[in-house]
Every structure is written in structure tokens, then in C-alpha cells.
Amino acid sequence: MRAIMTVTGIDHTGIIAAIATGLAEHDANITNVSQTLMGEYFTMILQVDFEETDITLPELQAAMSKIGTSIGMEVHMQSEAIFNAMHSL
């Protein structure tokens, strides 16, 4: 499955490392990433591939949200198909 993940919050060191490590621990592969700073705010969008036979999207979302909370960031995931449908109207 392919999903889109967003990560937002106040910038600080270790954000990318924590998110990438969390995804790797769940055998999820980052296939594309874009990040930027807007003043003190950090934003990142990732395209992530993973096997639903290993972990479901809701399970991965919950795991990554927990990591986000631990580092003071908001993390959201949704199916790429839903993301594409929402943005093609």
C-alpha cells in the first residue's frame, strides 16, 4: 500500500531521524519526501510504501502518531488513493 504522511510542528533537531526510524521499524519505505521550514514551523510530506499484510494503515498511523507526540509533532497518514481523489476534484 502507498500512503501520504504529513508531519508538522515547531522545528527542532531530530524530527526527520525519529520519523524515518519509526517507519523503518515497521518496514515502511519512504519513496518520496519534501520538507520545508516556514519561520519556526517545520512541515514534511512523505510518500510511504508498506505491506498491509505486515501492518495496516490504522496501525501504522497509530504508531507514527505516538512517535510524533513524543517529539512534539502532529503526524497524519492517509491512503494515497484517498489523497489523490481529494485533490483531483
PDB file with one MODEL, atoms N, CA, C and O in Angstrom:
MODEL        1
ATOM      1  N   MET A   1       0.844  -1.177   0.000  1.00  0.00           N
ATOM      2  CA  MET A   1       0.000   0.000   0.000  1.00  0.00           C
ATOM      3  C   MET A   1       0.885   1.233   0.000  1.00  0.00           C
ATOM      4  O   MET A   1       1.997   1.225   0.528  1.00  0.00           O
ATOM      5  N   ARG A   2       0.375   2.271  -0.592  1.00  0.00           N
ATOM      6  CA  ARG A   2       1.068   3.553  -0.592  1.00  0.00           C
ATOM      7  C   ARG A   2       0.228   4.555   0.199  1.00  0.00           C
ATOM      8  O   ARG A   2      -0.986   4.643   0.020  1.00  0.00           O
ATOM      9  N   ALA A   3       0.897   5.310   1.077  1.00  0.00           N
ATOM     10  CA  ALA A   3       0.215   6.296   1.907  1.00  0.00           C
ATOM     11  C   ALA A   3       0.951   7.624   1.857  1.00  0.00           C
ATOM     12  O   ALA A   3       2.132   7.687   1.518  1.00  0.00           O
ATOM     13  N   ILE A   4       0.234   8.673   2.199  1.00  0.00           N
ATOM     14  CA  ILE A   4       0.809  10.008   2.319  1.00  0.00           C
ATOM     15  C   ILE A   4       0.814  10.372   3.799  1.00  0.00           C
ATOM     16  O   ILE A   4      -0.210  10.269   4.475  1.00  0.00           O
ATOM     17  N   MET A   5       1.966  10.794   4.295  1.00  0.00           N
ATOM     18  CA  MET A   5       2.132  11.179   5.700  1.00  0.00           C
ATOM     19  C   MET A   5       2.503  12.650   5.764  1.00  0.00           C
ATOM     20  O   MET A   5       3.336  13.119   4.988  1.00  0.00           O
ATOM     21  N   THR A   6       1.890  13.374   6.681  1.00  0.00           N
ATOM     22  CA  THR A   6       2.286  14.752   6.939  1.00  0.00           C
ATOM     23  C   THR A   6       2.797  14.854   8.370  1.00  0.00           C
ATOM     24  O   THR A   6       2.278  14.218   9.287  1.00  0.00           O
ATOM     25  N   VAL A   7       3.828  15.674   8.532  1.00  0.00           N
ATOM     26  CA  VAL A   7       4.429  15.914   9.840  1.00  0.00           C
ATOM     27  C   VAL A   7       4.553  17.425   9.994  1.00  0.00           C
ATOM     28  O   VAL A   7       5.181  18.080   9.162  1.00  0.00           O
ATOM     29  N   THR A   8       3.966  17.984  11.042  1.00  0.00           N
ATOM     30  CA  THR A   8       4.013  19.427  11.248  1.00  0.00           C
ATOM     31  C   THR A   8       4.243  19.761  12.713  1.00  0.00           C
ATOM     32  O   THR A   8       3.870  19.003  13.609  1.00  0.00           O
ATOM     33  N   GLY A   9       4.870  20.918  12.937  1.00  0.00           N
ATOM     34  CA  GLY A   9       5.082  21.391  14.294  1.00  0.00           C
ATOM     35  C   GLY A   9       6.224  22.380  14.362  1.00  0.00           C
ATOM     36  O   GLY A   9       6.735  22.831  13.337  1.00  0.00           O
ATOM     37  N   ILE A  10       6.623  22.717  15.585  1.00  0.00           N
ATOM     38  CA  ILE A  10       7.737  23.635  15.805  1.00  0.00           C
ATOM     39  C   ILE A  10       9.041  22.899  15.488  1.00  0.00           C
ATOM     40  O   ILE A  10       9.251  21.773  15.940  1.00  0.00           O
ATOM     41  N   ASP A  11       9.901  23.532  14.722  1.00  0.00           N
ATOM     42  CA  ASP A  11      11.157  22.914  14.303  1.00  0.00           C
ATOM     43  C   ASP A  11      12.095  22.665  15.486  1.00  0.00           C
ATOM     44  O   ASP A  11      12.202  23.483  16.399  1.00  0.00           O
ATOM     45  N   HIS A  12      12.756  21.537  15.443  1.00  0.00           N
ATOM     46  CA  HIS A  12      13.816  21.193  16.394  1.00  0.00           C
ATOM     47  C   HIS A  12      14.619  20.034  15.812  1.00  0.00           C
ATOM     48  O   HIS A  12      14.198  19.414  14.836  1.00  0.00           O
ATOM     49  N   THR A  13      15.749  19.747  16.396  1.00  0.00           N
ATOM     50  CA  THR A  13      16.594  18.676  15.871  1.00  0.00           C
ATOM     51  C   THR A  13      15.947  17.316  16.094  1.00  0.00           C
ATOM     52  O   THR A  13      15.220  17.113  17.065  1.00  0.00           O
ATOM     53  N   GLY A  14      16.220  16.394  15.186  1.00  0.00           N
ATOM     54  CA  GLY A  14      15.820  15.005  15.344  1.00  0.00           C
ATOM     55  C   GLY A  14      14.483  14.608  14.764  1.00  0.00           C
ATOM     56  O   GLY A  14      14.099  13.444  14.875  1.00  0.00           O
ATOM     57  N   ILE A  15      13.754  15.528  14.146  1.00  0.00           N
ATOM     58  CA  ILE A  15      12.428  15.203  13.618  1.00  0.00           C
ATOM     59  C   ILE A  15      12.529  14.153  12.511  1.00  0.00           C
ATOM     60  O   ILE A  15      11.880  13.108  12.576  1.00  0.00           O
ATOM     61  N   ILE A  16      13.332  14.432  11.513  1.00  0.00           N
ATOM     62  CA  ILE A  16      13.448  13.511  10.382  1.00  0.00           C
ATOM     63  C   ILE A  16      13.983  12.161  10.851  1.00  0.00           C
ATOM     64  O   ILE A  16      13.511  11.117  10.402  1.00  0.00           O
ATOM     65  N   ALA A  17      14.956  12.176  11.743  1.00  0.00           N
ATOM     66  CA  ALA A  17      15.540  10.930  12.257  1.00  0.00           C
ATOM     67  C   ALA A  17      14.474  10.097  12.973  1.00  0.00           C
ATOM     68  O   ALA A  17      14.396   8.887  12.758  1.00  0.00           O
ATOM     69  N   ALA A  18      13.658  10.720  13.813  1.00  0.00           N
ATOM     70  CA  ALA A  18      12.634   9.980  14.562  1.00  0.00           C
ATOM     71  C   ALA A  18      11.588   9.381  13.633  1.00  0.00           C
ATOM     72  O   ALA A  18      11.188   8.229  13.801  1.00  0.00           O
ATOM     73  N   ILE A  19      11.146  10.160  12.655  1.00  0.00           N
ATOM     74  CA  ILE A  19      10.120   9.682  11.727  1.00  0.00           C
ATOM     75  C   ILE A  19      10.677   8.566  10.854  1.00  0.00           C
ATOM     76  O   ILE A  19      10.029   7.532  10.690  1.00  0.00           O
ATOM     77  N   ALA A  20      11.862   8.756  10.295  1.00  0.00           N
ATOM     78  CA  ALA A  20      12.463   7.734   9.437  1.00  0.00           C
ATOM     79  C   ALA A  20      12.724   6.443  10.212  1.00  0.00           C
ATOM     80  O   ALA A  20      12.500   5.351   9.690  1.00  0.00           O
ATOM     81  N   THR A  21      13.193   6.562  11.440  1.00  0.00           N
ATOM     82  CA  THR A  21      13.447   5.379  12.265  1.00  0.00           C
ATOM     83  C   THR A  21      12.150   4.645  12.561  1.00  0.00           C
ATOM     84  O   THR A  21      12.097   3.418  12.471  1.00  0.00           O
ATOM     85  N   GLY A  22      11.104   5.381  12.913  1.00  0.00           N
ATOM     86  CA  GLY A  22       9.803   4.761  13.188  1.00  0.00           C
ATOM     87  C   GLY A  22       9.256   4.022  11.981  1.00  0.00           C
ATOM     88  O   GLY A  22       8.735   2.914  12.111  1.00  0.00           O
ATOM     89  N   LEU A  23       9.371   4.626  10.814  1.00  0.00           N
ATOM     90  CA  LEU A  23       8.906   3.949   9.598  1.00  0.00           C
ATOM     91  C   LEU A  23       9.730   2.707   9.322  1.00  0.00           C
ATOM     92  O   LEU A  23       9.174   1.661   8.986  1.00  0.00           O
ATOM     93  N   ALA A  24      11.041   2.800   9.458  1.00  0.00           N
ATOM     94  CA  ALA A  24      11.918   1.647   9.218  1.00  0.00           C
ATOM     95  C   ALA A  24      11.601   0.502  10.177  1.00  0.00           C
ATOM     96  O   ALA A  24      11.641  -0.664   9.783  1.00  0.00           O
ATOM     97  N   GLU A  25      11.289   0.823  11.424  1.00  0.00           N
ATOM     98  CA  GLU A  25      10.956  -0.208  12.407  1.00  0.00           C
ATOM     99  C   GLU A  25       9.682  -0.971  12.032  1.00  0.00           C
ATOM    100  O   GLU A  25       9.459  -2.086  12.502  1.00  0.00           O
ATOM    101  N   HIS A  26       8.853  -0.362  11.184  1.00  0.00           N
ATOM    102  CA  HIS A  26       7.625  -1.016  10.735  1.00  0.00           C
ATOM    103  C   HIS A  26       7.732  -1.452   9.275  1.00  0.00           C
ATOM    104  O   HIS A  26       6.719  -1.701   8.621  1.00  0.00           O
ATOM    105  N   ASP A  27       8.964  -1.544   8.764  1.00  0.00           N
ATOM    106  CA  ASP A  27       9.236  -1.978   7.387  1.00  0.00           C
ATOM    107  C   ASP A  27       8.504  -1.132   6.350  1.00  0.00           C
ATOM    108  O   ASP A  27       8.119  -1.636   5.295  1.00  0.00           O
ATOM    109  N   ALA A  28       8.313   0.140   6.646  1.00  0.00           N
ATOM    110  CA  ALA A  28       7.707   1.071   5.700  1.00  0.00           C
ATOM    111  C   ALA A  28       8.831   1.843   5.004  1.00  0.00           C
ATOM    112  O   ALA A  28       9.761   2.326   5.651  1.00  0.00           O
ATOM    113  N   ASN A  29       8.729   1.950   3.689  1.00  0.00           N
ATOM    114  CA  ASN A  29       9.764   2.580   2.883  1.00  0.00           C
ATOM    115  C   ASN A  29       9.341   3.976   2.447  1.00  0.00           C
ATOM    116  O   ASN A  29       8.242   4.158   1.922  1.00  0.00           O
ATOM    117  N   ILE A  30      10.200   4.955   2.660  1.00  0.00           N
ATOM    118  CA  ILE A  30       9.953   6.318   2.190  1.00  0.00           C
ATOM    119  C   ILE A  30      10.328   6.369   0.720  1.00  0.00           C
ATOM    120  O   ILE A  30      11.490   6.165   0.368  1.00  0.00           O
ATOM    121  N   THR A  31       9.346   6.643  -0.152  1.00  0.00           N
ATOM    122  CA  THR A  31       9.617   6.686  -1.589  1.00  0.00           C
ATOM    123  C   THR A  31       9.732   8.099  -2.131  1.00  0.00           C
ATOM    124  O   THR A  31      10.241   8.308  -3.233  1.00  0.00           O
ATOM    125  N   ASN A  32       9.259   9.073  -1.354  1.00  0.00           N
ATOM    126  CA  ASN A  32       9.392  10.462  -1.752  1.00  0.00           C
ATOM    127  C   ASN A  32       9.200  11.313  -0.505  1.00  0.00           C
ATOM    128  O   ASN A  32       8.418  10.968   0.381  1.00  0.00           O
ATOM    129  N   VAL A  33       9.919  12.424  -0.444  1.00  0.00           N
ATOM    130  CA  VAL A  33       9.804  13.287   0.733  1.00  0.00           C
ATOM    131  C   VAL A  33      10.056  14.735   0.334  1.00  0.00           C
ATOM    132  O   VAL A  33      10.899  15.029  -0.513  1.00  0.00           O
ATOM    133  N   SER A  34       9.304  15.630   0.966  1.00  0.00           N
ATOM    134  CA  SER A  34       9.503  17.058   0.800  1.00  0.00           C
ATOM    135  C   SER A  34       9.367  17.686   2.170  1.00  0.00           C
ATOM    136  O   SER A  34       8.419  17.395   2.900  1.00  0.00           O
ATOM    137  N   GLN A  35      10.304  18.540   2.523  1.00  0.00           N
ATOM    138  CA  GLN A  35      10.210  19.220   3.814  1.00  0.00           C
ATOM    139  C   GLN A  35      10.638  20.661   3.649  1.00  0.00           C
ATOM    140  O   GLN A  35      11.434  21.002   2.774  1.00  0.00           O
ATOM    141  N   THR A  36      10.089  21.499   4.513  1.00  0.00           N
ATOM    142  CA  THR A  36      10.438  22.912   4.468  1.00  0.00           C
ATOM    143  C   THR A  36      10.280  23.530   5.851  1.00  0.00           C
ATOM    144  O   THR A  36       9.581  23.003   6.716  1.00  0.00           O
ATOM    145  N   LEU A  37      10.936  24.636   6.025  1.00  0.00           N
ATOM    146  CA  LEU A  37      10.783  25.442   7.235  1.00  0.00           C
ATOM    147  C   LEU A  37      10.080  26.729   6.858  1.00  0.00           C
ATOM    148  O   LEU A  37      10.423  27.368   5.863  1.00  0.00           O
ATOM    149  N   MET A  38       9.094  27.107   7.658  1.00  0.00           N
ATOM    150  CA  MET A  38       8.393  28.375   7.477  1.00  0.00           C
ATOM    151  C   MET A  38       8.540  29.106   8.795  1.00  0.00           C
ATOM    152  O   MET A  38       7.715  28.958   9.697  1.00  0.00           O
ATOM    153  N   GLY A  39       9.603  29.900   8.901  1.00  0.00           N
ATOM    154  CA  GLY A  39       9.921  30.529  10.174  1.00  0.00           C
ATOM    155  C   GLY A  39      10.315  29.449  11.163  1.00  0.00           C
ATOM    156  O   GLY A  39      11.264  28.704  10.919  1.00  0.00           O
ATOM    157  N   GLU A  40       9.607  29.353  12.266  1.00  0.00           N
ATOM    158  CA  GLU A  40       9.923  28.343  13.273  1.00  0.00           C
ATOM    159  C   GLU A  40       9.155  27.041  13.060  1.00  0.00           C
ATOM    160  O   GLU A  40       9.307  26.098  13.837  1.00  0.00           O
ATOM    161  N   TYR A  41       8.325  26.982  12.006  1.00  0.00           N
ATOM    162  CA  TYR A  41       7.485  25.809  11.764  1.00  0.00           C
ATOM    163  C   TYR A  41       8.111  24.868  10.749  1.00  0.00           C
ATOM    164  O   TYR A  41       8.606  25.291   9.704  1.00  0.00           O
ATOM    165  N   PHE A  42       8.079  23.583  11.078  1.00  0.00           N
ATOM    166  CA  PHE A  42       8.596  22.514  10.233  1.00  0.00           C
ATOM    167  C   PHE A  42       7.410  21.798   9.605  1.00  0.00           C
ATOM    168  O   PHE A  42       6.440  21.482  10.294  1.00  0.00           O
ATOM    169  N   THR A  43       7.479  21.540   8.302  1.00  0.00           N
ATOM    170  CA  THR A  43       6.462  20.747   7.622  1.00  0.00           C
ATOM    171  C   THR A  43       7.145  19.725   6.732  1.00  0.00           C
ATOM    172  O   THR A  43       8.151  20.019   6.087  1.00  0.00           O
ATOM    173  N   MET A  44       6.594  18.531   6.703  1.00  0.00           N
ATOM    174  CA  MET A  44       7.156  17.476   5.859  1.00  0.00           C
ATOM    175  C   MET A  44       6.008  16.621   5.324  1.00  0.00           C
ATOM    176  O   MET A  44       5.068  16.292   6.049  1.00  0.00           O
ATOM    177  N   ILE A  45       6.103  16.274   4.060  1.00  0.00           N
ATOM    178  CA  ILE A  45       5.158  15.358   3.424  1.00  0.00           C
ATOM    179  C   ILE A  45       5.965  14.190   2.893  1.00  0.00           C
ATOM    180  O   ILE A  45       6.966  14.380   2.203  1.00  0.00           O
ATOM    181  N   LEU A  46       5.528  12.980   3.216  1.00  0.00           N
ATOM    182  CA  LEU A  46       6.223  11.778   2.776  1.00  0.00           C
ATOM    183  C   LEU A  46       5.263  10.863   2.023  1.00  0.00           C
ATOM    184  O   LEU A  46       4.087  10.759   2.371  1.00  0.00           O
ATOM    185  N   GLN A  47       5.774  10.207   0.996  1.00  0.00           N
ATOM    186  CA  GLN A  47       5.067   9.126   0.334  1.00  0.00           C
ATOM    187  C   GLN A  47       5.705   7.852   0.879  1.00  0.00           C
ATOM    188  O   GLN A  47       6.926   7.698   0.831  1.00  0.00           O
ATOM    189  N   VAL A  48       4.889   6.947   1.392  1.00  0.00           N
ATOM    190  CA  VAL A  48       5.384   5.781   2.109  1.00  0.00           C
ATOM    191  C   VAL A  48       4.756   4.518   1.531  1.00  0.00           C
ATOM    192  O   VAL A  48       3.546   4.465   1.313  1.00  0.00           O
ATOM    193  N   ASP A  49       5.584   3.497   1.283  1.00  0.00           N
ATOM    194  CA  ASP A  49       5.099   2.190   0.849  1.00  0.00           C
ATOM    195  C   ASP A  49       5.280   1.185   1.968  1.00  0.00           C
ATOM    196  O   ASP A  49       6.306   1.179   2.648  1.00  0.00           O
ATOM    197  N   PHE A  50       4.273   0.327   2.159  1.00  0.00           N
ATOM    198  CA  PHE A  50       4.374  -0.745   3.151  1.00  0.00           C
ATOM    199  C   PHE A  50       3.420  -1.867   2.776  1.00  0.00           C
ATOM    200  O   PHE A  50       2.488  -1.679   1.994  1.00  0.00           O
ATOM    201  N   GLU A  51       3.671  -3.029   3.346  1.00  0.00           N
ATOM    202  CA  GLU A  51       2.829  -4.198   3.092  1.00  0.00           C
ATOM    203  C   GLU A  51       1.714  -4.258   4.122  1.00  0.00           C
ATOM    204  O   GLU A  51       1.978  -4.320   5.323  1.00  0.00           O
ATOM    205  N   GLU A  52       0.482  -4.239   3.663  1.00  0.00           N
ATOM    206  CA  GLU A  52      -0.648  -4.310   4.583  1.00  0.00           C
ATOM    207  C   GLU A  52      -0.757  -5.664   5.268  1.00  0.00           C
ATOM    208  O   GLU A  52      -1.463  -5.800   6.267  1.00  0.00           O
ATOM    209  N   THR A  53      -0.072  -6.655   4.745  1.00  0.00           N
ATOM    210  CA  THR A  53      -0.058  -7.952   5.417  1.00  0.00           C
ATOM    211  C   THR A  53       0.811  -7.896   6.666  1.00  0.00           C
ATOM    212  O   THR A  53       0.660  -8.726   7.562  1.00  0.00           O
ATOM    213  N   ASP A  54       1.731  -6.914   6.734  1.00  0.00           N
ATOM    214  CA  ASP A  54       2.602  -6.740   7.900  1.00  0.00           C
ATOM    215  C   ASP A  54       1.993  -5.789   8.924  1.00  0.00           C
ATOM    216  O   ASP A  54       2.070  -6.034  10.128  1.00  0.00           O
ATOM    217  N   ILE A  55       1.387  -4.701   8.443  1.00  0.00           N
ATOM    218  CA  ILE A  55       0.795  -3.692   9.320  1.00  0.00           C
ATOM    219  C   ILE A  55      -0.275  -2.946   8.519  1.00  0.00           C
ATOM    220  O   ILE A  55      -0.076  -2.623   7.348  1.00  0.00           O
ATOM    221  N   THR A  56      -1.398  -2.682   9.162  1.00  0.00           N
ATOM    222  CA  THR A  56      -2.466  -1.954   8.476  1.00  0.00           C
ATOM    223  C   THR A  56      -2.201  -0.450   8.550  1.00  0.00           C
ATOM    224  O   THR A  56      -1.400   0.015   9.360  1.00  0.00           O
ATOM    225  N   LEU A  57      -2.882   0.285   7.700  1.00  0.00           N
ATOM    226  CA  LEU A  57      -2.747   1.743   7.725  1.00  0.00           C
ATOM    227  C   LEU A  57      -3.135   2.320   9.090  1.00  0.00           C
ATOM    228  O   LEU A  57      -2.395   3.152   9.615  1.00  0.00           O
ATOM    229  N   PRO A  58      -4.263   1.915   9.689  1.00  0.00           N
ATOM    230  CA  PRO A  58      -4.582   2.453  11.021  1.00  0.00           C
ATOM    231  C   PRO A  58      -3.525   2.109  12.081  1.00  0.00           C
ATOM    232  O   PRO A  58      -3.244   2.923  12.960  1.00  0.00           O
ATOM    233  N   GLU A  59      -2.948   0.924  12.002  1.00  0.00           N
ATOM    234  CA  GLU A  59      -1.900   0.545  12.959  1.00  0.00           C
ATOM    235  C   GLU A  59      -0.646   1.391  12.765  1.00  0.00           C
ATOM    236  O   GLU A  59      -0.037   1.842  13.735  1.00  0.00           O
ATOM    237  N   LEU A  60      -0.262   1.605  11.500  1.00  0.00           N
ATOM    238  CA  LEU A  60       0.917   2.423  11.223  1.00  0.00           C
ATOM    239  C   LEU A  60       0.662   3.872  11.627  1.00  0.00           C
ATOM    240  O   LEU A  60       1.545   4.525  12.183  1.00  0.00           O
ATOM    241  N   GLN A  61      -0.539   4.379  11.350  1.00  0.00           N
ATOM    242  CA  GLN A  61      -0.906   5.741  11.760  1.00  0.00           C
ATOM    243  C   GLN A  61      -0.782   5.883  13.267  1.00  0.00           C
ATOM    244  O   GLN A  61      -0.225   6.866  13.754  1.00  0.00           O
ATOM    245  N   ALA A  62      -1.295   4.912  14.008  1.00  0.00           N
ATOM    246  CA  ALA A  62      -1.246   4.975  15.471  1.00  0.00           C
ATOM    247  C   ALA A  62       0.196   4.961  15.964  1.00  0.00           C
ATOM    248  O   ALA A  62       0.554   5.724  16.861  1.00  0.00           O
ATOM    249  N   ALA A  63       1.015   4.106  15.387  1.00  0.00           N
ATOM    250  CA  ALA A  63       2.423   4.016  15.795  1.00  0.00           C
ATOM    251  C   ALA A  63       3.163   5.309  15.493  1.00  0.00           C
ATOM    252  O   ALA A  63       3.952   5.780  16.311  1.00  0.00           O
ATOM    253  N   MET A  64       2.913   5.887  14.317  1.00  0.00           N
ATOM    254  CA  MET A  64       3.619   7.108  13.934  1.00  0.00           C
ATOM    255  C   MET A  64       3.080   8.317  14.697  1.00  0.00           C
ATOM    256  O   MET A  64       3.838   9.241  14.991  1.00  0.00           O
ATOM    257  N   SER A  65       1.798   8.329  15.020  1.00  0.00           N
ATOM    258  CA  SER A  65       1.255   9.415  15.840  1.00  0.00           C
ATOM    259  C   SER A  65       1.882   9.408  17.223  1.00  0.00           C
ATOM    260  O   SER A  65       2.159  10.464  17.792  1.00  0.00           O
ATOM    261  N   LYS A  66       2.106   8.217  17.764  1.00  0.00           N
ATOM    262  CA  LYS A  66       2.751   8.089  19.070  1.00  0.00           C
ATOM    263  C   LYS A  66       4.166   8.663  19.026  1.00  0.00           C
ATOM    264  O   LYS A  66       4.584   9.368  19.945  1.00  0.00           O
ATOM    265  N   ILE A  67       4.896   8.360  17.961  1.00  0.00           N
ATOM    266  CA  ILE A  67       6.239   8.920  17.787  1.00  0.00           C
ATOM    267  C   ILE A  67       6.145  10.435  17.654  1.00  0.00           C
ATOM    268  O   ILE A  67       6.921  11.165  18.270  1.00  0.00           O
ATOM    269  N   GLY A  68       5.193  10.905  16.849  1.00  0.00           N
ATOM    270  CA  GLY A  68       5.001  12.341  16.682  1.00  0.00           C
ATOM    271  C   GLY A  68       4.751  13.033  18.006  1.00  0.00           C
ATOM    272  O   GLY A  68       5.351  14.069  18.291  1.00  0.00           O
ATOM    273  N   THR A  69       3.875  12.474  18.811  1.00  0.00           N
ATOM    274  CA  THR A  69       3.583  13.048  20.128  1.00  0.00           C
ATOM    275  C   THR A  69       4.838  13.107  20.987  1.00  0.00           C
ATOM    276  O   THR A  69       5.070  14.087  21.695  1.00  0.00           O
ATOM    277  N   SER A  70       5.642  12.055  20.922  1.00  0.00           N
ATOM    278  CA  SER A  70       6.856  12.008  21.754  1.00  0.00           C
ATOM    279  C   SER A  70       7.873  13.070  21.360  1.00  0.00           C
ATOM    280  O   SER A  70       8.715  13.456  22.172  1.00  0.00           O
ATOM    281  N   ILE A  71       7.800  13.549  20.113  1.00  0.00           N
ATOM    282  CA  ILE A  71       8.745  14.581  19.671  1.00  0.00           C
ATOM    283  C   ILE A  71       8.056  15.932  19.464  1.00  0.00           C
ATOM    284  O   ILE A  71       8.655  16.859  18.919  1.00  0.00           O
ATOM    285  N   GLY A  72       6.818  16.038  19.893  1.00  0.00           N
ATOM    286  CA  GLY A  72       6.095  17.310  19.817  1.00  0.00           C
ATOM    287  C   GLY A  72       5.612  17.682  18.432  1.00  0.00           C
ATOM    288  O   GLY A  72       5.520  18.865  18.103  1.00  0.00           O
ATOM    289  N   MET A  73       5.299  16.678  17.608  1.00  0.00           N
ATOM    290  CA  MET A  73       4.852  16.930  16.240  1.00  0.00           C
ATOM    291  C   MET A  73       3.489  16.293  16.006  1.00  0.00           C
ATOM    292  O   MET A  73       3.118  15.335  16.684  1.00  0.00           O
ATOM    293  N   GLU A  74       2.745  16.833  15.038  1.00  0.00           N
ATOM    294  CA  GLU A  74       1.492  16.234  14.583  1.00  0.00           C
ATOM    295  C   GLU A  74       1.813  15.363  13.376  1.00  0.00           C
ATOM    296  O   GLU A  74       2.448  15.822  12.426  1.00  0.00           O
ATOM    297  N   VAL A  75       1.378  14.119  13.412  1.00  0.00           N
ATOM    298  CA  VAL A  75       1.617  13.192  12.305  1.00  0.00           C
ATOM    299  C   VAL A  75       0.276  12.631  11.850  1.00  0.00           C
ATOM    300  O   VAL A  75      -0.511  12.144  12.662  1.00  0.00           O
ATOM    301  N   HIS A  76       0.021  12.702  10.545  1.00  0.00           N
ATOM    302  CA  HIS A  76      -1.214  12.166   9.973  1.00  0.00           C
ATOM    303  C   HIS A  76      -0.866  11.342   8.734  1.00  0.00           C
ATOM    304  O   HIS A  76       0.052  11.678   7.986  1.00  0.00           O
ATOM    305  N   MET A  77      -1.612  10.264   8.532  1.00  0.00           N
ATOM    306  CA  MET A  77      -1.428   9.417   7.354  1.00  0.00           C
ATOM    307  C   MET A  77      -2.781   9.137   6.722  1.00  0.00           C
ATOM    308  O   MET A  77      -3.801   9.062   7.407  1.00  0.00           O
ATOM    309  N   GLN A  78      -2.772   8.981   5.394  1.00  0.00           N
ATOM    310  CA  GLN A  78      -3.960   8.540   4.685  1.00  0.00           C
ATOM    311  C   GLN A  78      -3.532   7.809   3.430  1.00  0.00           C
ATOM    312  O   GLN A  78      -2.429   8.011   2.923  1.00  0.00           O
ATOM    313  N   SER A  79      -4.403   6.971   2.942  1.00  0.00           N
ATOM    314  CA  SER A  79      -4.143   6.238   1.717  1.00  0.00           C
ATOM    315  C   SER A  79      -3.850   7.219   0.584  1.00  0.00           C
ATOM    316  O   SER A  79      -4.504   8.255   0.468  1.00  0.00           O
ATOM    317  N   GLU A  80      -2.877   6.892  -0.238  1.00  0.00           N
ATOM    318  CA  GLU A  80      -2.571   7.759  -1.376  1.00  0.00           C
ATOM    319  C   GLU A  80      -3.773   7.859  -2.313  1.00  0.00           C
ATOM    320  O   GLU A  80      -3.999   8.912  -2.911  1.00  0.00           O
ATOM    321  N   ALA A  81      -4.538   6.794  -2.448  1.00  0.00           N
ATOM    322  CA  ALA A  81      -5.720   6.821  -3.322  1.00  0.00           C
ATOM    323  C   ALA A  81      -6.722   7.865  -2.837  1.00  0.00           C
ATOM    324  O   ALA A  81      -7.288   8.605  -3.641  1.00  0.00           O
ATOM    325  N   ILE A  82      -6.940   7.924  -1.535  1.00  0.00           N
ATOM    326  CA  ILE A  82      -7.856   8.932  -0.979  1.00  0.00           C
ATOM    327  C   ILE A  82      -7.267  10.326  -1.150  1.00  0.00           C
ATOM    328  O   ILE A  82      -7.979  11.258  -1.521  1.00  0.00           O
ATOM    329  N   PHE A  83      -5.972  10.476  -0.882  1.00  0.00           N
ATOM    330  CA  PHE A  83      -5.304  11.757  -1.052  1.00  0.00           C
ATOM    331  C   PHE A  83      -5.464  12.251  -2.488  1.00  0.00           C
ATOM    332  O   PHE A  83      -5.812  13.410  -2.714  1.00  0.00           O
ATOM    333  N   ASN A  84      -5.211  11.379  -3.450  1.00  0.00           N
ATOM    334  CA  ASN A  84      -5.337  11.752  -4.865  1.00  0.00           C
ATOM    335  C   ASN A  84      -6.776  12.117  -5.230  1.00  0.00           C
ATOM    336  O   ASN A  84      -7.006  13.082  -5.959  1.00  0.00           O
ATOM    337  N   ALA A  85      -7.735  11.357  -4.731  1.00  0.00           N
ATOM    338  CA  ALA A  85      -9.138  11.631  -5.034  1.00  0.00           C
ATOM    339  C   ALA A  85      -9.550  12.998  -4.483  1.00  0.00           C
ATOM    340  O   ALA A  85     -10.258  13.749  -5.154  1.00  0.00           O
ATOM    341  N   MET A  86      -9.114  13.319  -3.280  1.00  0.00           N
ATOM    342  CA  MET A  86      -9.462  14.602  -2.661  1.00  0.00           C
ATOM    343  C   MET A  86      -8.874  15.781  -3.432  1.00  0.00           C
ATOM    344  O   MET A  86      -9.466  16.860  -3.462  1.00  0.00           O
ATOM    345  N   HIS A  87      -7.720  15.582  -4.049  1.00  0.00           N
ATOM    346  CA  HIS A  87      -7.040  16.681  -4.700  1.00  0.00           C
ATOM    347  C   HIS A  87      -7.230  16.705  -6.220  1.00  0.00           C
ATOM    348  O   HIS A  87      -6.573  17.475  -6.921  1.00  0.00           O
ATOM    349  N   SER A  88      -8.127  15.862  -6.719  1.00  0.00           N
ATOM    350  CA  SER A  88      -8.382  15.872  -8.153  1.00  0.00           C
ATOM    351  C   SER A  88      -9.772  16.400  -8.487  1.00  0.00           C
ATOM    352  O   SER A  88     -10.188  16.372  -9.646  1.00  0.00           O
ATOM    353  N   LEU A  89     -10.486  16.877  -7.481  1.00  0.00           N
ATOM    354  CA  LEU A  89     -11.832  17.415  -7.719  1.00  0.00           C
ATOM    355  C   LEU A  89     -11.775  18.783  -8.336  1.00  0.00           C
ATOM    356  O   LEU A  89     -12.816  19.384  -8.604  1.00  0.00           O
TER     357      LEU A  89
ENDMDL
END
